[in-house]
């Protein structure tokens, strides 16, 4: 098939999907939904949208094709426009974050999934859209799941809307059941593959493994191009350097393929070339883009997996092992046009132990942006929303909590004015809140640049990896107020150097990351220029930095921290727990800060303390908290026991969440509450603060004795509850132990007795008795023991009978002591002692 374009003939190769295109169109004429499964390379991404255009599905509106990656949307649109012999932006266009190439005549528009979700906030019924194609659904990005969940109820309100779900590898039954869709499977032509694994695990750096594998393939005389799968752009750059010597030797082209490249650089990869191409690609080449002429694949077995920082909530990319299904997808790229070879840079046992599929992003990602979008479409109760694959409830709750704190939604689930502004910005809600606060303070350019810097990977190469333990840049050794402002200064320094690559590398800045920030910042700035300008006066010289730190606080209200001690690196967190400030941070002295970038510490971090390791911090003032979040500032007063002073103090605290901002201690006022607390402290100390507390057990024993022998007197008891009541009375209107020093529990109790009862107590259970020879001795009363006295033996010489209490009914136990104070006899029978024992004892004493 040939098409004429600008006097040129464009050759359209026949693809495996082509014979199925009429049937696909017919199924969509009969029903509104279709689930299409077709392997990579069959042509579904480029041919199906064109088939729907040809079948008239775009007569009443656009055909939107959702792609999981920007590079896929851009390249697919470019390819289809080329096949149609048109310029990109005419019939075929694309829209990705910060970039829109389309026009009034555009009928097929490729776009990333998040673009559709944001569009449905402003246009819930998708006016002017007749069909939506969800491509590469098997990758299960969170935006794909959200788009599918929004499109299903929309079809009920807009019956003519066609929805096509396309996937390379997918169990089609659940999706078809969810949509009530037809199903179709297209078999792709796949030639034989020779798959070779490493024989044993190797500690060689990845770029060295790549060099060995590519050299092996080239020496074997491979007839075609080689596709090398690597985790990310940094590994691609390192491998390109390693492969450089092979260029001249074999006359090859070594080309990168990743999302940070320009359109021209990406198109160069898929364009025909006279020389063998070694294409170093991220996982974008697994399914999203078909590269013709691939004869061999080198698979690192690694990829950057989308996730999010539990700490900041911002999106992250972490290097991880791919699943078995992804490995199969990669291998299949070598067998589309001829028999192919696959070199896996990992062992067969490693492959066998891998997961079958990746975990869908909706089960592992931050949902703040997704939940806000749902609220923006009018969904109030996210928990009752019909998902294809419901996310964890805890993730939804966490997302709504942060949106409430950012002021994006109300308690009722309505989007606030601030929330609507956040939705208009294509960045995470936290960063959008940072931009909005910067806009209020008239530092829009700086705050939007800072937002982009935080959304992209760190431009400072020395701050990647193991928590900044690499060699640090000299300027980071100085003290400052904010790592964020310092990051901003690094970019501005690059800008002043006109982004010269050599200058960037000399200053340990990653050129690729800097260029990515530059592009994103330019797009965001253009978007912000269409907004209503700020009304405040621009900040004076020296106030811009403070305005940015305030804006950052607005974005991270839950990440406030307080230094535990001056000059220390441990900080207390507003959400609870302890974190350690990185040595790379310039925030050396500020007491209060926000911990923007933090991660869980690993075993080889410099501190052995548990908790998070804070990489990016920014100082704050307490006054800013009061201004931005007055409802979170709690002033409370509590009574505390001052052990050292033996006193109840009043502790007045001003707190923000679990952080104490200010506290003051002073003696408490006298009140029933202080009396209760003093009572509790005295009782917990077994009454020792009261001077005669040691006399209470004896008094209680005397009362029990009298109650037993004189029940008719109805004497009050001295049980534990009675003692507690007495202590309570003594503590009334007091706040310290010192004030109890003159108090007497015995006297307090005696005051409750009548004169007759006091006389009875003194007469029948006396504290002392007088012996015949004139000595007065103390009577000892103990619970569960008879009362007893002790004195020297000669003090009893003139006594024949045992002294007794309780009207003679309770004989005293006598401890008869020798002159040296040792008891020679204990008895209650004094007469018997004189008769039976004393003669022998007298001889011993002599």
RASUL-V247467 format. One record per backbone hydrogen bond with DSSP energy under -0.5 kcal/mol. CO is the residue of the C=O (numbers start at 1). NH is the residue of the N-H. If there is no record, write none. Layout:
BEGIN
co->[CO CO]
nh->[NH NH]
END
This chain:
BEGIN
co->[1 3 5 8 8 9 10 10 11 15 17 17 18 20 21 22 23 24 25 26 27 32 33 34 34 35 35 36 36 37 39 42 43 44 46 47 48 49 50 51 52 53 56 62 62 62 63 64 64 65 66 67 69 70 71 72 73 74 75 76 77 78 79 80 81 82 87 91 91 92 92 93 94 95 96 99 100 101 103 107 108 108 109 110 111 112 112 113 113 114 115 116 117 118 118 119 123 126 128 130 131 132 132 133 133 134 134 136 137 140 141 142 143 144 145 146 147 148 149 150 151 152 153 154 158 162 163 164 164 165 166 167 170 171 172 173 174 175 176 176 182 184 185 186 186 192 193 194 194 196 198 205 205 206 207 208 209 210 211 212 213 214 215 216 217 218 222 225 225 226 226 227 227 228 228 229 231 232 233 234 235 236 237 238 239 240 241 243 243 244 244 245 246 247 247 253 253 255 257 258 262 263 264 265 266 266 267 276 277 277 278 278 279 279 280 281 282 283 283 284 289 290 291 293 293 295 296 297 297 298 298 299 301 303 303 305 307 308 309 314 316 318 320 323 324 325 326 327 328 329 330 331 332 335 340 341 342 342 343 343 344 344 346 347 348 349 351 355 356 360 361 361 367 368 369 370 371 372 373 374 374 375 378 380 381 382 385 392 393 394 395 396 397 398 399 400 401 402 403 403 404 407 408 410 414 416 417 418 419 420 421 422 425 428 429 430 431 432 433 434 435 436 437 438 439 443 444 445 446 447 448 449 450 451 452 459 459 460 461 465 466 473 474 475 481 482 483 484 485 486 487 488 489 490 491 492 493 494 495 497 500 501 502 503 504 505 508 508 509 510 511 512 513 514 515 516 517 518 519 520 521 522 523 524 525 526 527 528 540 543 544 545 546 547 548 549 550 551 552 556 557 559 560 561 562 565 569 570 571 572 573 574 577 578 579 580 582 586 586 591 592 593 594 594 596 597 597 599 602 611 612 612 613 613 614 616 616 617 617 618 621 621 622 623 624 625 629 629 630 632 632 633 634 634 636 638 640 640 641 642 642 646 647 647 648 649 649 650 650 651 651 652 653 653 654 654 655 656 659 659 662 664 666 671 672 673 674 675 676 677 678 679 680 681 682 683 685 687 690 692 693 695 696 697 698 699 700 701 702 703 704 705 706 710 711 719 720 721 722 723 724 725 726 727 728 729 731 735 737 738 740 743 744 745 746 747 749 750 754 755 756 757 758 759 760 760 761 764 767 769 769 771 775 775 777 778 779 780 782 785 787 788 789 791 792 793 794 795 796 803 805 805 806 809 810 812 813 814 814 815 815 816 816 817 818 822 825 827 828 829 830 831 832 832 833 833 837 838 839 840 841 842]
nh->[12 10 8 5 10 11 3 12 13 18 20 21 21 24 25 26 27 28 29 30 31 163 182 36 165 37 184 38 167 186 42 17 47 48 50 51 52 53 54 55 57 56 59 64 130 131 109 66 133 111 135 113 73 74 75 76 77 78 79 80 81 82 83 84 86 85 90 107 108 89 90 110 101 112 99 96 102 94 106 63 93 110 65 95 67 115 116 116 117 118 119 120 121 121 122 123 126 129 62 162 64 134 164 66 135 137 166 139 140 361 145 146 147 148 149 150 151 152 153 154 155 156 157 158 161 132 34 134 166 36 137 38 172 175 176 177 178 179 180 181 35 37 187 39 188 340 195 196 342 344 348 208 209 210 211 212 213 214 215 216 217 218 219 220 222 221 224 295 296 228 279 229 298 230 281 300 304 236 237 238 239 240 241 242 243 244 244 246 247 247 248 249 250 251 252 255 278 280 282 261 266 267 268 269 269 270 271 253 226 279 255 280 228 281 257 230 285 286 287 289 291 292 294 225 295 341 227 299 343 229 300 345 322 305 320 318 316 310 313 309 307 305 303 327 328 329 330 331 332 333 333 334 335 191 194 297 196 344 299 345 198 346 198 351 352 353 354 324 325 363 364 365 371 372 373 374 375 376 377 377 379 378 380 382 384 385 387 396 397 398 399 400 401 402 403 404 405 406 408 409 407 419 416 413 410 420 421 422 423 424 424 425 427 432 433 434 435 436 437 438 439 440 441 443 442 447 448 449 450 451 452 453 454 455 456 461 510 463 464 467 469 476 477 478 619 486 487 488 489 490 491 492 493 494 495 496 497 499 498 500 504 505 506 507 509 508 461 462 511 514 515 516 517 518 519 520 521 522 523 524 525 526 527 528 529 530 530 531 543 547 548 549 550 551 552 553 554 555 556 559 560 595 574 593 572 568 581 564 579 562 576 658 573 612 571 614 585 480 588 563 620 561 596 618 598 615 616 613 605 601 580 614 599 615 582 596 597 483 484 594 624 625 626 627 628 629 632 633 633 634 657 635 636 655 653 651 642 649 643 646 647 737 642 649 668 640 651 652 666 638 653 664 636 655 661 662 634 659 656 661 654 652 650 675 676 677 678 679 680 681 682 683 684 685 687 686 688 690 693 695 696 699 700 701 702 703 704 705 706 707 708 709 710 713 714 723 724 725 726 727 728 729 730 731 732 732 734 648 740 741 743 691 748 749 750 751 752 753 758 759 760 761 762 763 764 765 765 806 779 771 777 774 771 777 769 780 781 788 785 782 813 780 815 817 795 796 797 773 799 812 809 810 809 811 805 814 789 816 827 791 817 824 825 793 821 818 816 814 830 833 834 835 836 837 837 838 841 842 843 844 845 846]
END
